[in-house]
Amino acid sequence: MTSPEDQRRTPLGVRFLDGLETLVSWASGLALLCVTLTIFINASGRYLTGWSFLGGEELARLLTVWITFVGAYALVRRERHVNIDLLLGSVPPPVQRVMRGTSAAIGMLVMGYLAVTSFNLSAFSFGSGQMGTTLPVPRGLFFLPVLVGAVLMFVAFAELFVRAVTNTLPPLEIMGADPEPAEDRA
């Protein structure tokens, strides 16, 4: 838990992003629980009573897309998103900072492109009035999480980029480095 003094020193924007990350994490967890229950109830109902919720599979797919794209924001913010860090872990902190900043800049470019593309796809889908096959929801809800997730990840990559430029990123562990000096182990 952070003290009130630490909270005053933390910039308002960072506290907002922390709160947003918490909200996204909780919402993703609840959506995952909903997916699990929907699939369980459908499978149990189908095999035990011969009844199942017609839109259950489509609802599970829709929620999984939301979890995947929106939940990735929390991973990007924590720098836990899928990456290859073999080289990154073996270089000194100043080189790490440059590489992490470059990676964040590339992430911003990719997420910007994905946001524009998914916006066009979502707008077309909502505008055409397409509906889900078995679940009576607009088809655009399947494309909207890509837009929301891309915008959120763009913000997370931008924060990482700014922290790399301002040298406020904590260094990563260097592979093969001894975490404690030899004289401390005695």
N, C-alpha and C positions, 0 to 999 in steps of 0.2 A: 504494500500500500504506500502511496506517495504522501508525503507530509504536505500541509498547506503551503509551507514555504517553497517546496519543490514545485508545487502546482503554479505558484505565482511566477516562478522563473521560467516555466515552460511556456513558450509562445502560444497564443490563442489558436493559431492555425494548426499547430501540432496537436493541441488538445482536441480540436475539432476532428482532425483525421484519426486520432486515437479512438474517439467516441464513435466515429463512422465505422472504423475497423471492428469495434466491439459489436455494433449493431449488425454489421454484415456477418460476423462470425455466429452470432446468436440466430439470425434469420436463416443462415445456411444450415445450422444444426437442426432447427425446427423443420425446415424443408426436408432434410434428410430423414428425420423421424416420420414425417408425413409420407414420404416415398416408401419407407420401410413398411409402415402400417397399411398403406394402400395395396402394396404388392402382397403382403401377408394375408390381408382380408380377402383380396381377390383369389389368391391361390387356395386358401382354406375354404372359401365359399364355393369355388368351382368344384373342388374335389370332395367336399363333405356334404354340401346341400344342392349342388348343381346350379347355384346362382352366383353371378359375379357382377361387379359394377362395370358397365359397358365402357365407360371412359377411363377406367383405372389405369390401364397401360399408357394411355396418352397423357394422363395427368402425371404419372411417374416420369415419363420422358420430359414433359414440360418443366417439372420441378428440377430434374437432373440438369437440364440446360441452365436453369437459373443458378443452381448451386455451383456448377462448373465455372461459369463466366463471372458471376458476381463474387463468388467466394475466392476467386483468384486474386482479387484486390488485397485481401489480408495476407496472402502468401507473398505477393510482390512487395508489400510494405515491410514484411519481416525478412525479405531476401531469402525466402524459402521456396520460391517458385523453381520449377525444373531448370537447372543450368548445369554446365560442366565446369566445375571449379578446380580441376586438377592443376591447371597452370596458375590459376588465381591464388590457390593456397600455397604455392611454392615461391612466390615473389615477395619482395619487401613491401611494407605498408604504403609507401608513396606510389609504387607501381600499381598496387591493388586499387588505390583510390582512382587513378587514371583509368584503369580497366573497368572498374565498377561504374564510373561516370560515363564512359563510352558506351557501356552496356545499357545504362539507363537512357542515354540519348537515342540509341537504336530502338529501345523499347518504346520510347515516346513516339518515334516516327511510325513504328508498326501499329501501335495502338491508335494513333491519329488516323492512319489510313483505314484501319478496321472500323473505327467509329463512323467515319464518313460513309464507308460502304454499307455498314449495317444500318445506318440511318436511312439511306436510300431504299434498302430492302424492306425495312420496317414500314417506312412511309408508303411504299408501293403496296405492301401486303395489307396494311390497315385501310388504305384508300380503295383497294379493290373489293373489300368486304369479304375476303376469304375467311371461312370458318374451319375449325378443326374437324377431322373426319368423324370421330366418335364423341369428342368432348365439345360441347357448344360454346367455344371461346374463339375469339378472333385469332387467325393464324399468325398475325403479327406478334402475338405474345411469345411465339417461339423464336423470333428474331430480336425482339426487344432486349433480352438479357445480354446479347452480344454487344449491343450499343451501350447499355448501362455498364457492363463489365469493362468494355474498352475505355470508356471515359474514366471510370474509377482507376483502372490500371494505369492510364495516362497520368492521372494525378499522383499515383504512388511512384511511378517512374520519375516524374518531375521532382518530387520530393527527394528521391535518391540522388538525382542529378544535382540539385541545389546543394544537398549535403556533401556531395563529392567535390563540387566547385569551392564550397566554403570550408572544406577540410573538417567537417564535423561528423564524418562517418567513422565509427570505431573500426580499427583494423581487424581483419580476419586472422585466425590462427595460421601460422606458417607450417606447412607439412614437415614432419620430421623434427620440428623444434621441440626442445625439452621444456615442458610447461613450468618447471621449477628448477632453479640452478642447483648444481651438484652439491654445493655447500649447505643448502637448505634441507637436503634429504637425510642428513646424518642423524 
